[in-house]
Amino acid sequence: MQSIKQILSTGNKNAIQTAMEDTAHAGIVVVGGGLAGLAAAIEALQQTQGTKADVVMVEKEPRTGGNSAKASSGINGAWTETQKTQGIEDSVDAFEHDTFKSGRGLSNGTLVKRLTQESAQSVAWLQSHFSLDLDVISQLGGHSAPRTHRRPDTADGHPQPVGWGIVSALAARLSEQPRFRLISEAQVVELVQEPRSADIIARVAGVVYKTADGKKHKLHASAVVLATGGFAGDGGAADGFIRKHAPQLAWLPATNGGFATGDGIKLGMAVGAGIVGMEHVQVHPTGFVSQADPSARTKFLAAEALRGGGALLLNGRGERFVNELDTRDNVTAAINAACSSNETRSAYPDTDDMVGAAGAAAFLVLSQAAADAFGHGALGFYEKMHLIHRVGGLSQLAAALRVPLATLRKTLSAHDDARSSGSADAFGKQVFPQPALNADDQNGLYFWAVVTPSIHYTMGGLRFDENARVLHADSSLPIPGLFAAGEVTGGLHGANRLAGNSLLECVVFGREAGKQAALTALQTIGDVKL
């Protein structure tokens, strides 16, 4: 039995192949190996059981996982069995309302309904089919109830990152399937179209991909699923989507890998696909500023679950300035407005120029109780990465942040007073997960970090419908044979994505894309050499 590392890499020479120069035909091609692509491939195989239709995944990186593997806060589910077991009251209607509110009214209603209505069954699918423990539930920013599910630490205290755990489980399942093959380190550069007399729009009938040696290969297929992710990693490119659609953000660091360059969007546009919401780029309020490499363009994400567990945000004077559980766009705006980088960077005199010159930075602070709620496995990982630091006692925390002890005590006490009162605080915060002050503030542990807003997610992408069909720019009709899921698509999240909805959309629409691609393949199987 192979290890997960082998499964996600290029080691499997049987079920998972690294090159297929002699393969000219496939039942279904999935472009991209993040969670959306993995879910699509699994569903396509399920829908074509008993046939010879194969599923070929083309991934430009050495291994699958993409940005999904980096997801750390969790996956949303409304009125799940886990919520019921824990006595958490929630509803699909409330989840739908929260998603619309976060998107500022610009979300596609049909897509939002599909997402929220299938959220519970999507969480259940991961739990029952892949034996994933998703029993830790948090209430994250913009949510009206705790509904973001993630994995607990192991019994010996090791972290179990939720994104990594999910993609690993799905990749392991795919490695066992004889009708699945992977071409890694290969980039799709063109969608093949074959006009048919009965079609108004030319059908997508395969892909052209380029391997590491520079050679191009054509792979015919009955259906193609685009699951290549967004474009949050192209900020530095002169011809990238960030500079074109949101140039005011191009100077910001990003939490994404450099592979997130909008490849699938470009492929879709080349065959006439419409795009929507490209100007809506999500800036996550908390990217870690690393003491080891403060000038890095790529920031490690300070998971939203930190604030969901009770972490507070402070400015350079040691004062709170925002409801930490507001939506990401609002928290980011508050950091930019209230946090002078010159104040906060006193903790790191060499904080990178991007933060010090035009950006803003805040302190992220956790009490012992907040640290316990978040989980010491993941917290310990952040410490080893020199992203989070621990101190003993409130006076040591004040010294580390270089703020007056009296100011810090007043700030944290005011938070706890509001928590005890049961009323909203001065920033409109109504949910207070944990106290900010330790019972023993002389010796109890506190944890702190420096965080800065960082490009995190792109809401815009290919127009698609609730059946994951990519829509033509001119007619808004589906492009035959072409489906999409995940961050490559646009319209679902409107102007701002709600925390925890990314992994969820990958499962909901990834599975739908795989199902629809399979149905297309079964309808045209007589035309495909299998």
C-alpha positions, 0 to 999 in steps of 0.5 A: 500500500502506498503512502499518501506522499507517494499517492500525491506525487508521481510515484504510482506507475500503474494507476497513476502515470506521469506521462501518457504520450501514447494515449490519444483518447479518454472518456473524461479529462479533468484539468487540475488536481485540487479538491474540485478536480479530485471530487470530480474525478471520483464522481465521474468514476462512480457514475461510469461504473461498469463501463470502460470510460476512463478518467484522466487528470492533467496536473501542472504541478508535481503532485495533486492538492493545489491550494485546497491542501493548504486550507486550514479553517474548515468546510461549512455544513448547515444542520449536519449530523455533527452539529445536531450531536453537539447541540448546535442550532443552525439552518440552511436558510441561515447559511444561505442568508449569511452567504448572500450577505457576505457577497454583498448581494452580488452572488448568483442565487441559484448557485448559492441555494445549490451550495447551501442545500447540499452542504450537510450531505457534502460534509457527510460524504467526506465523513462516511466515504473517506472516514474523515473526522470533521468533529471540531466546529467553529463559528467563523467571520460572517457566520450566524452559527458555528458550522465550519467543520475541521479535524481535531488534533491526534491523540498525541497532539499532532495537527490534522490540517483539514485541507490536507486531510481531505485531498489526501483521502480523495487522492488515496481513493483515486490511486486504487482505481484502474480507470483513473490516470494522472499526468503530472507536471503537464500544463493544458494549453488548449481546449480541443473543439469539434463542431457538430451540426446539431450544436449551436456552439462547438463542442469541447472534445479534448485538450492539448497539454505540454509536458516538462520536456516541452512536447505537446500532446493531444488528448481527445475526450467526451467531456472536460472538467476545468478545476484549475483554481483561481488567479490569486498567485499572479499578482506579480505578472505584468499580464496577469488577471490581478493587474488587469482587473484589480491593479490596486492590489497587485503590490500585496503579498499572497497566501496562494502558491505561484501556480494559481495563475488563472490557467483554466479561465484563459482556456475557457475564454479561448473557446468563448466562455463568459467570465464574471466578477473578475474585479472581486479579489479577496484580501484575507486580513491575516497573513503571517509576517515571518520573522525568518523571511519578512519580505516573502511575497507569499505569506503563510495564512493565519487561519480564520479558525484562530479568530474563531477560537478567540484570537484578538486583533490589536493595533500598534498601541495595544488596542482592539479596533474591529469585530474579529468575527466580521467578514474578511473584507470588513476586517481587512478594511479595519486593519488598513484603516486602524493599524499604522504599520509603523506602530505594529512593525516595532516588534519586527524592525525589519518587517518587509517593505510592502507592509511598512511602506503602504500596507498595514499590520496588526497583532494577533493575540491568543489567551491560553483558553483561545489557544486550547480552543484552536488546538495546540497541534496546529499552534505548535506548527506555527511556532516551529515556523516562527510565525507565532510566539509564546510568552508567560504572563501579561507583562511579558506580552506587553513587552513583546508587543512594545505596548504599555501594560496598562493599555493592554490590560484595559483592552483585554478587560473590556473584551471580557467585560462585554463577554460577561455582559452578554451584549455586543461590544463597541465594535458590534461583536456579539460572539466571544468564543473565549476570554482574552485574559488568563485567570493567572495573567502573571504566569499563564501563556499568551501567544502573539503574531504579526499579521498583514492583509494578503491576497487570498482568493479570487471570486471571479472566473468562468460563468457556470450554472448549477449543473457545473456547465460552463456558459458561453459569453454571447449566448449564455448557453452551455458550451457542450462538453465543458464543465468547471468547478472550484475557484476557476468559476465565478458568480457564486461568492459575489463580492466576498467569499464567506470563510469555509465556503471554498472547500464546500464549493469544491465538493458540491460543484466538483462532484456535480461537474464529474457527474455531468461529465460522466453523463456526457461521456455515456451519451457519446461513448459510441464516438470515443475509442475506449 
